[in-house]
């Protein structure tokens, strides 16, 4: 679906995970975070809660210690291999969960 938009794929265990996310937010690339567990990295909180604000007419977000420009073309997808994940209610209200399992 996002192939033509240069989808960037990353795993939480990757060394440059946050740097990659920052770059995608800046340039507006779609970002796929795959193979997550039931707990998400706290650094994702500003992105999940849409904590954007305007500075000098430009939308920005504070991600970790950095304040970066936010491109409105940015999209984030998160996937897991867990069959029946149980996320905290604080996470469930910030995301849209889609169950892609196939049943007979």
Secondary structure, DSSP 8 states (H G I E B T S, - for coil): --GGGT-EEEETT-TTHHHHHHHHHHHT-EEEEES--SS--GGGHHHHTT-EEEETTEEEEEETTEEEE--TT-EEEE----SS----HHHHTTS---------
